[in-house]
Amino acid sequence: MLVTMLTDRVVASAGSAMWGVAGLDLPAYLGRIGDSGELAPTFETLRRLHRQHVATFCFENLDAVLGRPIRLDLPSVADKLVRRRRGGYCHEQNLLFAAVLECLGLPVRRLLARVVAPDGSPRPRAHSCLVVDVDGQSWLADVGFGCEGLLEPIALASAARAYQGDWQYRVRSTRDGWLLETVAGRGWIGLYSFTVADFLPPDFEMASYFLSTHPHSPFSRQVIVQRGTGEVRHALRGDELTVSRPDGTVQTRRLAHGEFAALLEDVFGLQLANDELERLWRAARG
């Protein structure tokens, strides 16, 4: 009965066929994130699933470092993240989450955003995020930004602020659209800017191809694995691990060879074959 009801919702969802949403194995996804709650198309469902998704899947680019193509069709993404219990980067995670939300009857817009560079230089529109309309309000949802990203949706409204765990976020309207910010150190910093517009599957394919293959993209050549909770953020870049806390405490250290595999499994929940670990360790060491 549940499957029939959800299928009817997907059929009624405009544009869902373009993204292959009807082929999603929703029970398998819910089992992966450990969710057994109500699935009514409400904000509480959106918030709960967002939280559990972020807690389950780490942000990682390991396939790109291993020289494997990043596939964004829904069966490939679901196979990687759900069946093979891997993580992924923004496009994989947000496109999977968007399909889940559409299965539940929640209207979703898939967007491309510009990550804010520390020096203010322009970056391509290569990050993905989502806007979800529910209960008369638009919400910014993003399960794929990495350890600094949202733990749950934030209202898409000028000067909207939210504490998520011990981290603080806000959304500001700008001349060109919207800006998501978080507190770091003693002040607010920008994470990414975006406009609410219609983007199509080829737009994400192009952005993902750039991120995963361009020689100047960090995702194509450097091991990046991250996970954030309400209390602590773990970020692995190369062989360097950074642990950050909301009080401003930051600890950084380089890993020894024997720590690398254990960290990927124990902190990030990733189990890889020995030959993959050796290749990734060599890449991490540069």
C-alpha positions, 0 to 999 in steps of 0.5 A: 500500500505504501509503495503504491501511494508513493508511486502515485505521488511520483507520477503526479510530480512534474518533471520527476520522469526526467530524473528517473525518480520512479525507479528509486528503491525508497525502502532500501534508502530508508533502511540505509539511513535507519529511518522508520518514521512517518512519511507524510510530505511535511516539514518535519519529515523533510527535517528528519530525513535531512538530519539522518542523511547527513549523519549517514553519508560522509562527503567524499571524492574517492572515486574521482581520485581513483580515476573512476567516472562519477555517474549521476544517473539515479540507479548508479548513485543509489547503487553506490551510496545505498547498496555499496554503503559509500559516501559521495560529493554534492551532486551525488548526494543532493540528487539522491536526496531530491529523488527521495523527497519527490517520492514523498510528494515534496516539490523540489528544485535542483540548483547550482550554486557558487562556492565562496572562495576565501579570497573572494575570487569568482568560482564556477557554478558547480555546487548543487543544493535544493529548494523544497516547498512545504507547508507554505514555505521554501526551504534551502536543503543541502546534504552534500556540502561537506562538514561545514554544510547544513545539518537540516533545512533553513528557511529561504527568507531574508535574514533567516537564522538557525542554530543547528547543533552548536553551529549557526547559519543564516541566509541573506538575500543579495542583488543576484539571489541568495547567500548561505553563511555560517559563523567561523571564528569571530564572524560570519563567512559565506559558504555559497551563493545561488539563484532559484532557477530551473536546472536540468540533468545536463547542467549537473553532468557538466558541473560534475565533470568539471569537478571530478576531472579538471586538473585545477579542481581539488576533487580530481587530484586530492583525497577529500573526506568530511563528516559534520555533526552538531558538535564536531567537524572532521575534515580529511584533505590529503593526509591531513586531518582537521577537527573543528568545534563550535568554540573555535577550537581547531586541531590539525595533524598529519596521519601515519600510514597505519591510521589512514584506513582506520580513520576512513572506517571508524570516523567516516564509515567507509570500507574499501579494498586493500588495493584501493586504500593503498592507491588512495594513501599514495594520492593522499601523500602526494 
